[in-house]
């Protein structure tokens, strides 16, 4: 049996290759970190923009809702109903499905 002996120059080159691989991995992970930070900042900006749009839409809705009156409803073509039925908690009415047959 022959023993495999590592010489100092080959140990040096193996260490150098490992160091090079570690440097490449370090550069890769730093690059990925920068990309993720930029993406997060863009997403946070998009969230702020959408939140502003939602706030504007809610304000428009509240303005329209506060300006809604019976006169506006009549002008849009709505009419009063002839028969109004309410269901109270104490009474129960049978509910059936009329398929129109």
Secondary structure by P-SEA (a helix, b strand, c coil): cbbbbbcaaaaaaaaaaaaaaaaaaaaaaaaaaaaaaaaaaaaaaaaaaaaaaaaaaaaaaaaaaaaccaaaaaaabbbbbcbbbbbccccccbbbbcccc
